[in-house]
Amino acid sequence: MNLGVRWKVHGDGRTPAPGAVVRPDERLSWPRTFGLGAQHVVAMFGASFVAPVLMGLDPNLAIMMSGVATAIFLLATGGQVPSYLGCSLSFVGVAAVIRAQGGTSATVTGACLVVGAALFLVGVAVRKFGAHIIHIAMPPVVTGAVVMLIGFNLAPVTASVYWPQDQWTALLVMLFTGLAVVALRGFFSRIAIFLGLIFGYGLSWLLDRVLGRIHSADGSGEVVDHWRLDLSGVAHADWIGLPSFHAPAFEWSAILVALPVVIALVAENAGHVKAVGEMTGDSLDGKLGTAIAADGAASMLSTAVGGPPNTTYSENIGVMAATRVYSTAAYWAAAGFALLFGLCPKFGAVVAAIPGGVLGGITVILYGMIGLLGAQIWTNAGVDLRNPLNLVPAAAGLIIGIGNVSIEFSDNFTLGGIALGTLVVITGYHVLRRLAPAHFRDGEPLLDEGTSSYDAPGDHDSAGPGQPPTGRDQPM
């Protein structure tokens, strides 16, 4: 059985020749490989420790389990799919909803564990029947709408929880982060969120020294005088120790809220496997089912001990694109570094001390970017929203998901927000597709052309609703 843990030395092991690519089964010298591994850790740091903080989970455990998850993924794919698995931001919204319903950290991780199990089963199905089943069940119009409503459902969290804690710091952090995303180049643009956190951390410390305490809402929502940056927990934290573990708890209401995230995770994995395949020049379609199943299995293990679920990280794919080094040895090094960081409670205390105002500025951009990934899926796939078959289920599902519309079935069971919005998009699309006349399924006729008269002639190729026009690549 090939586990992909043996590598040939590329060239002289130092600097690849101009235009050369270090393949997944190759490596540079070990010192350079460890350096690349450290770079991958830095790239994933921003999202990997922001996500568990926003979910109310232990960031130390999240970092440590990201290393474990990456090792599982690399072993499962035989070292053919270089990728890092970190805490998924797609779960931030569902965690907020579950906690708003009175759920605990155990309830959050229990719901996420079920999602991991569902993702594992999807991976098994893809291995057996092929990737086409994903496109049949979740065409781009459905996938894009679900990803969009998951992101935009988070807006009230920023507006009511983080931003009010320190509005001016939040505003400055938002402006700095936006500038970093747009103005910086290369690697630094990929860690702009991380840089925004560092800026906000330092700004909060400076404002505390200059202006003293702030009178505003604290993390609990109570308006009191408090320090923007409270480092008391850092002083008492140990340098070496295990993170805090806890068992998951299972509640149907929480599970139903979390299950729609499966769609986002399948889209992420499919997009990342395709991107890596294009960069390495190898067709990895045959590994898609394995990659999805490995992500699901790793997420189940992480959530079983109280950590967050994981997904493949585009930040690390960006590092590979910049360096042209696709060696899985570098990812093994990154996994090792993550394990070491997870064993440092003082590091976790520093992360947990991030001021609410800083998170307010970061999440304004971050949550919006998550939502707009759905729009990107629509754009890349050429989804035509002039076709009522695409427009109606997407429009209804988005309003339900973003507005937290709910249906109460009994005193103990209510379906709403993300879960109800996703259900409406998926079932609405497939039911309407069966009932719709043939000219809707074929993409013609469309709604009033006056709604899109700014489109240039020929911009829209004839394709089925929700399917990519001829010559365009699907995101999956």
C-alpha positions as CSV (number, residue, x, y, z in Angstrom):
1,M,0.0,0.0,0.0
2,N,1.5,3.3,-1.1
3,L,1.2,5.8,1.8
4,G,3.2,8.5,0.0
5,V,5.8,9.0,2.6
6,R,8.9,8.5,0.4
7,W,10.2,11.3,-1.7
8,K,12.9,11.7,-4.3
9,V,15.2,14.6,-4.0
10,H,14.5,17.2,-6.6
11,G,17.6,18.2,-8.5
12,D,20.3,19.3,-6.1
13,G,17.8,19.7,-3.3
14,R,18.4,23.4,-3.2
15,T,16.8,25.7,-5.8
16,P,14.6,24.4,-8.5
17,A,15.5,25.4,-12.1
18,P,13.5,28.2,-13.6
19,G,10.1,27.0,-14.6
20,A,10.7,23.6,-12.8
21,V,8.1,22.1,-10.5
22,V,8.7,20.1,-7.4
23,R,6.2,17.3,-7.7
24,P,4.3,15.8,-4.8
25,D,6.6,12.7,-4.6
26,E,9.7,14.9,-4.6
27,R,11.3,17.2,-2.0
28,L,14.0,19.7,-1.5
29,S,16.7,19.3,1.2
30,W,15.2,18.8,4.6
31,P,16.1,22.2,6.0
32,R,14.3,23.8,3.0
33,T,11.4,21.4,3.3
34,F,11.0,22.4,7.0
35,G,11.1,26.1,6.0
36,L,8.4,25.5,3.4
37,G,6.4,23.7,6.1
38,A,6.7,26.7,8.4
39,Q,5.5,28.9,5.6
40,H,2.4,26.7,5.1
41,V,1.7,27.0,8.9
42,V,1.9,30.8,8.7
43,A,-0.5,30.7,5.7
44,M,-3.1,28.7,7.5
45,F,-2.8,30.5,10.8
46,G,-5.1,33.3,10.2
47,A,-8.2,31.3,9.4
48,S,-7.3,28.3,11.6
49,F,-7.2,30.2,14.8
50,V,-9.8,32.8,14.0
51,A,-12.4,30.2,13.2
52,P,-12.3,28.3,16.5
53,V,-12.3,31.6,18.4
54,L,-15.5,32.6,16.5
55,M,-17.0,29.2,17.2
56,G,-16.1,29.4,20.9
57,L,-13.7,26.4,20.8
58,D,-10.2,26.0,22.0
59,P,-7.7,27.4,19.4
60,N,-4.9,25.3,20.7
61,L,-6.9,22.1,20.1
62,A,-7.9,23.4,16.7
63,I,-4.3,24.0,15.6
64,M,-3.2,20.6,17.0
65,M,-6.0,18.7,15.3
66,S,-5.4,20.5,12.0
67,G,-2.0,18.8,12.0
68,V,-3.6,15.4,12.8
69,A,-6.2,16.0,10.1
70,T,-3.5,16.9,7.5
71,A,-1.6,13.7,8.3
72,I,-4.8,11.6,7.9
73,F,-5.5,13.3,4.5
74,L,-2.0,12.8,3.2
75,L,-2.0,9.1,4.2
76,A,-5.5,8.5,2.7
77,T,-4.6,10.1,-0.6
78,G,-1.3,8.3,-0.9
79,G,0.6,11.6,-1.0
80,Q,-0.9,12.4,-4.4
81,V,-3.0,15.4,-3.3
82,P,-0.8,18.0,-1.5
83,S,-3.2,20.0,0.8
84,Y,-3.5,21.3,4.3
85,L,-6.6,20.7,6.4
86,G,-7.5,23.5,8.8
87,C,-10.6,24.7,10.7
88,S,-13.5,25.3,8.4
89,L,-14.9,28.8,8.4
90,S,-18.1,27.4,6.9
91,F,-19.1,26.2,10.4
92,V,-18.8,29.6,12.1
93,G,-22.4,30.6,11.2
94,V,-24.0,27.4,12.4
95,A,-22.0,27.5,15.6
96,A,-23.4,31.0,16.3
97,V,-26.9,29.8,15.6
98,I,-26.5,26.7,17.8
99,R,-25.2,28.8,20.7
100,A,-28.0,31.3,20.3
101,Q,-30.4,28.4,20.8
102,G,-28.7,27.6,24.1
103,G,-26.2,25.1,22.8
104,T,-22.8,24.4,24.4
105,S,-19.4,23.7,22.9
106,A,-20.3,20.0,23.2
107,T,-23.5,20.6,21.2
108,V,-21.5,22.5,18.5
109,T,-18.9,19.7,18.1
110,G,-21.6,17.0,18.2
111,A,-23.4,18.6,15.3
112,C,-20.2,19.1,13.4
113,L,-19.3,15.4,14.0
114,V,-22.5,14.4,12.2
115,V,-21.6,16.7,9.3
116,G,-18.2,15.0,9.1
117,A,-19.9,11.6,9.0
118,A,-22.2,12.8,6.2
119,L,-19.2,14.2,4.3
120,F,-17.4,10.8,4.7
121,L,-20.4,9.0,3.2
122,V,-20.5,11.5,0.3
123,G,-16.9,10.7,-0.4
124,V,-17.6,7.0,-0.3
125,A,-20.5,7.5,-2.8
126,V,-18.3,9.6,-5.1
127,R,-15.6,6.8,-5.1
128,K,-18.3,4.3,-6.0
129,F,-20.4,6.2,-8.6
130,G,-18.1,8.9,-9.8
131,A,-18.0,12.7,-9.5
132,H,-20.9,13.2,-11.8
133,I,-23.3,12.5,-8.9
134,I,-22.2,15.7,-7.2
135,H,-23.1,17.7,-10.3
136,I,-26.5,16.0,-10.6
137,A,-27.5,16.5,-6.9
138,M,-25.8,19.9,-6.4
139,P,-25.5,21.9,-9.6
140,P,-23.7,25.3,-9.4
141,V,-27.0,27.2,-8.9
142,V,-27.7,25.2,-5.7
143,T,-24.1,25.1,-4.4
144,G,-23.6,28.8,-4.9
145,A,-26.9,29.7,-3.2
146,V,-26.1,27.6,-0.1
147,V,-22.6,28.9,0.3
148,M,-23.9,32.4,-0.1
149,L,-26.6,32.1,2.6
150,I,-24.2,30.4,5.0
151,G,-21.9,33.4,4.7
152,F,-24.5,36.2,4.8
153,N,-26.4,34.5,7.7
154,L,-23.4,35.6,9.8
155,A,-24.0,39.4,9.4
156,P,-26.0,39.7,12.6
157,V,-23.1,38.2,14.6
158,T,-20.8,41.0,13.5
159,A,-23.4,43.7,14.0
160,S,-24.7,42.7,17.4
161,V,-21.8,40.8,19.1
162,Y,-18.3,42.0,17.9
163,W,-18.7,45.5,16.4
164,P,-20.4,47.1,19.4
165,Q,-17.5,46.1,21.7
166,D,-15.3,48.7,20.1
167,Q,-16.7,50.4,17.0
168,W,-13.7,52.6,16.2
169,T,-11.1,49.8,16.5
170,A,-13.4,47.6,14.4
171,L,-13.6,50.4,11.7
172,L,-9.8,50.9,11.6
173,V,-9.2,47.1,11.5
174,M,-11.7,46.8,8.7
175,L,-10.0,49.5,6.7
176,F,-6.5,48.1,7.3
177,T,-7.5,44.6,6.4
178,G,-9.3,45.7,3.2
179,L,-6.2,47.7,2.2
180,A,-3.9,44.7,2.9
181,V,-6.1,42.4,0.8
182,V,-6.0,44.8,-2.2
183,A,-2.6,46.6,-1.9
184,L,-0.3,43.8,-0.8
185,R,1.2,41.4,-3.3
186,G,2.1,37.7,-3.3
187,F,2.3,35.8,0.0
188,F,1.4,38.8,2.2
189,S,-1.8,39.3,0.4
190,R,-2.8,35.7,1.2
191,I,-2.3,36.3,4.9
192,A,-4.1,39.7,5.0
193,I,-6.6,38.5,7.6
194,F,-3.7,37.4,9.8
195,L,-2.0,40.8,9.4
196,G,-5.3,42.6,10.2
197,L,-5.5,40.6,13.5
198,I,-1.9,41.6,14.4
199,F,-2.7,45.3,13.6
200,G,-5.9,45.2,15.7
201,Y,-4.1,43.5,18.5
202,G,-1.4,46.2,18.6
203,L,-3.9,49.0,18.2
204,S,-6.1,47.8,21.1
205,W,-3.0,47.6,23.3
206,L,-2.0,51.1,22.3
207,L,-5.5,52.5,22.9
208,D,-5.6,50.9,26.3
209,R,-2.3,52.6,27.2
210,V,-3.4,56.0,25.9
211,L,-7.2,56.2,26.5
212,G,-7.7,53.7,29.3
213,R,-10.7,51.4,29.6
214,I,-13.6,51.6,27.2
215,H,-17.2,51.8,28.3
216,S,-19.0,49.4,25.9
217,A,-20.5,45.9,25.6
218,D,-18.1,43.1,26.6
219,G,-18.1,39.6,25.3
220,S,-21.3,38.8,27.2
221,G,-23.1,41.8,25.9
222,E,-23.2,43.7,29.2
223,V,-22.2,47.4,28.9
224,V,-19.3,47.9,31.4
225,D,-15.9,49.5,31.7
226,H,-13.3,47.0,30.4
227,W,-9.9,46.8,28.8
228,R,-9.9,46.3,25.1
229,L,-7.1,43.7,25.4
230,D,-7.1,41.6,28.5
231,L,-3.9,39.5,28.8
232,S,-4.5,38.2,32.3
233,G,-5.1,34.7,30.9
234,V,-1.8,34.7,29.1
235,A,0.2,35.3,32.2
236,H,-1.4,32.3,34.0
237,A,-1.1,29.9,31.0
238,D,1.6,27.2,30.9
239,W,4.1,27.0,28.2
240,I,3.7,23.3,27.7
241,G,0.5,21.3,28.2
242,L,-2.4,19.5,26.5
243,P,-5.3,21.5,25.2
244,S,-8.7,21.1,26.7
245,F,-10.7,18.1,25.4
246,H,-14.4,17.4,25.7
247,A,-16.9,14.9,24.4
248,P,-19.5,15.9,21.8
249,A,-23.3,16.0,22.5
250,F,-26.0,15.4,20.0
251,E,-29.2,17.4,19.6
252,W,-31.4,17.1,16.5
253,S,-32.0,20.9,16.3
254,A,-28.3,21.6,16.2
255,I,-27.6,18.8,13.7
256,L,-30.3,20.1,11.3
257,V,-28.7,23.6,11.5
258,A,-25.2,22.2,10.7
259,L,-26.0,19.6,8.0
260,P,-26.2,22.1,5.0
261,V,-22.5,22.9,5.5
262,V,-21.9,19.5,3.8
263,I,-22.7,21.2,0.5
264,A,-20.1,23.9,1.1
265,L,-17.5,21.3,2.1
266,V,-18.0,19.2,-1.0
267,A,-17.7,22.3,-3.1
268,E,-14.5,23.3,-1.3
269,N,-12.9,19.8,-1.7
270,A,-13.9,19.4,-5.3
271,G,-12.6,22.9,-6.2
272,H,-9.3,22.3,-4.3
273,V,-8.6,18.9,-5.8
274,K,-9.3,20.3,-9.3
275,A,-7.0,23.3,-8.6
276,V,-4.1,21.1,-7.4
277,G,-4.5,18.8,-10.4
278,E,-4.3,21.7,-12.8
279,M,-1.2,23.1,-11.0
280,T,0.7,19.7,-10.9
281,G,-0.4,18.6,-14.3
282,D,-1.9,15.4,-13.0
283,S,-5.5,14.4,-13.3
284,L,-6.8,13.9,-9.7
285,D,-10.4,13.3,-10.5
286,G,-10.0,9.7,-9.4
287,K,-8.9,11.0,-6.0
288,L,-11.9,13.3,-5.4
289,G,-14.0,10.7,-3.5
290,T,-11.0,9.7,-1.4
291,A,-10.2,13.3,-0.6
292,I,-13.8,14.1,0.5
293,A,-13.9,10.9,2.6
294,A,-10.6,11.7,4.2
295,D,-11.8,15.2,5.1
296,G,-14.9,13.7,6.6
297,A,-13.0,11.1,8.6
298,A,-10.5,13.8,9.9
299,S,-13.3,16.1,10.9
300,M,-15.0,13.3,12.8
301,L,-11.8,12.6,14.8
302,S,-11.3,16.3,15.6
303,T,-14.8,16.9,16.7
304,A,-14.9,13.7,18.7
305,V,-12.3,15.2,21.1
306,G,-13.8,18.7,21.2
307,G,-12.0,20.3,18.2
308,P,-13.5,22.0,15.2
309,P,-14.2,20.3,11.8
310,N,-11.7,20.8,9.0
311,T,-11.5,21.4,5.3
312,T,-8.8,21.9,2.6
313,Y,-7.2,25.3,2.7
314,S,-7.0,27.6,-0.4
315,E,-4.4,29.7,1.5
316,N,-1.9,26.8,1.2
317,I,-2.8,26.1,-2.4
318,G,-1.8,29.8,-3.0
319,V,1.6,29.1,-1.3
320,M,2.1,26.2,-3.7
321,A,1.2,28.4,-6.7
322,A,3.7,31.0,-5.6
323,T,6.6,28.6,-4.9
324,R,5.8,25.9,-7.5
325,V,6.7,23.4,-4.8
326,Y,4.0,20.7,-4.4
327,S,6.0,18.3,-2.2
328,T,3.8,16.5,0.3
329,A,6.9,16.4,2.5
330,A,6.4,20.1,3.2
331,Y,2.9,19.4,4.4
332,W,4.1,16.7,6.7
333,A,6.5,19.3,8.2
334,A,3.6,21.7,8.5
335,A,1.5,19.1,10.3
336,G,4.4,18.5,12.8
337,F,4.7,22.3,13.5
338,A,0.9,22.5,14.1
339,L,1.1,19.7,16.6
340,L,3.9,21.5,18.5
341,F,1.9,24.8,18.6
342,G,-1.1,22.9,19.9
343,L,0.9,21.8,22.9
344,C,1.6,25.4,24.0
345,P,-1.3,26.7,26.1
346,K,0.2,30.1,26.3
347,F,-0.1,30.4,22.5
348,G,-3.8,29.5,22.9
349,A,-4.3,32.2,25.6
350,V,-2.8,34.9,23.3
351,V,-5.3,33.9,20.6
352,A,-8.2,33.8,23.0
353,A,-7.4,37.3,24.1
354,I,-8.2,38.8,20.7
355,P,-10.4,41.9,21.4
356,G,-14.0,41.8,20.2
357,G,-13.6,45.0,18.3
358,V,-10.8,43.5,16.3
359,L,-13.0,40.5,15.5
360,G,-15.7,43.0,14.5
361,G,-13.5,44.6,11.8
362,I,-12.2,41.3,10.6
363,T,-15.5,39.5,10.3
364,V,-17.1,42.4,8.3
365,I,-14.8,41.4,5.5
366,L,-14.4,37.7,6.3
367,Y,-18.1,36.9,6.5
368,G,-18.8,38.9,3.4
369,M,-16.1,37.0,1.5
370,I,-17.5,33.7,2.5
371,G,-20.9,34.7,1.2
372,L,-19.5,36.1,-2.1
373,L,-17.8,32.8,-2.7
374,G,-21.3,31.6,-3.6
375,A,-21.5,34.4,-6.2
376,Q,-18.1,33.3,-7.5
377,I,-19.5,29.8,-8.0
378,W,-22.4,31.2,-10.0
379,T,-20.1,33.4,-12.1
380,N,-17.5,30.6,-12.9
381,A,-20.3,28.2,-13.9
382,G,-22.2,30.7,-16.0
383,V,-25.4,30.4,-13.9
384,D,-28.1,32.5,-15.7
385,L,-30.4,34.1,-13.1
386,R,-32.7,35.3,-15.8
387,N,-34.0,31.8,-16.0
388,P,-36.9,31.4,-13.4
389,L,-35.8,27.8,-12.7
390,N,-32.5,29.2,-11.3
391,L,-33.8,32.4,-9.9
392,V,-36.9,31.3,-7.9
393,P,-35.4,28.6,-5.6
394,A,-32.1,30.6,-5.1
395,A,-34.0,33.9,-4.3
396,A,-36.4,32.2,-1.8
397,G,-33.6,30.2,-0.1
398,L,-31.4,33.3,0.3
399,I,-34.0,35.4,2.0
400,I,-34.9,32.6,4.3
401,G,-31.3,31.9,5.2
402,I,-30.1,35.4,5.5
403,G,-33.2,36.6,7.3
404,N,-33.4,33.6,9.7
405,V,-37.0,32.9,8.6
406,S,-38.3,29.9,10.5
407,I,-41.1,27.4,10.6
408,E,-42.3,26.1,13.9
409,F,-43.5,22.5,13.7
410,S,-44.0,22.0,17.5
411,D,-42.9,23.5,20.8
412,N,-39.7,21.4,20.6
413,F,-38.9,21.5,16.9
414,T,-38.3,24.6,14.7
415,L,-36.6,24.6,11.3
416,G,-35.2,27.9,10.1
417,G,-32.3,30.0,8.9
418,I,-29.5,28.1,7.2
419,A,-31.2,24.7,7.4
420,L,-34.6,25.9,6.0
421,G,-32.9,28.0,3.4
422,T,-30.8,25.1,2.1
423,L,-33.8,22.8,2.1
424,V,-35.8,25.3,0.0
425,V,-32.9,25.8,-2.5
426,I,-32.2,22.0,-3.0
427,T,-35.8,20.7,-3.0
428,G,-37.1,23.8,-4.8
429,Y,-34.7,23.5,-7.7
430,H,-35.1,19.8,-8.2
431,V,-38.9,19.8,-7.8
432,L,-39.3,22.8,-10.1
433,R,-37.0,21.3,-12.7
434,R,-39.3,18.3,-12.9
435,L,-42.4,20.4,-13.2
436,A,-40.9,23.2,-15.5
437,P,-41.6,23.2,-19.2
438,A,-38.8,22.1,-21.5
439,H,-37.9,25.6,-22.6
440,F,-37.0,26.5,-19.0
441,R,-34.8,23.4,-18.6
442,D,-33.1,24.2,-21.9
443,G,-32.4,27.8,-20.8
444,E,-34.9,29.5,-23.1
445,P,-36.9,31.7,-23.0
446,L,-35.5,33.8,-20.2
447,L,-37.1,36.5,-18.2
448,D,-37.5,40.0,-19.7
449,E,-34.3,40.8,-21.6
450,G,-34.6,44.3,-20.3
451,T,-33.3,43.1,-17.0
452,S,-29.9,42.3,-18.5
453,S,-29.6,44.6,-21.5
454,Y,-26.1,45.6,-20.4
455,D,-24.8,42.1,-21.3
456,A,-22.9,42.0,-24.5
457,P,-24.3,39.8,-27.3
458,G,-22.8,36.3,-27.1
459,D,-22.0,36.5,-23.4
460,H,-24.3,33.7,-22.6
461,D,-23.8,30.4,-24.3
462,S,-26.8,28.1,-24.5
463,A,-26.7,25.6,-21.7
464,G,-29.0,24.0,-19.3
465,P,-30.1,26.0,-16.3
466,G,-27.5,26.0,-13.6
467,Q,-25.0,24.3,-15.9
468,P,-21.8,26.0,-17.3
469,P,-21.9,27.4,-20.8
470,T,-19.8,25.7,-23.4
471,G,-16.0,26.1,-22.9
472,R,-16.3,27.3,-19.3
473,D,-14.9,25.4,-16.4
474,Q,-17.0,24.4,-13.5
475,P,-15.7,25.2,-10.1
476,M,-16.1,21.6,-9.1
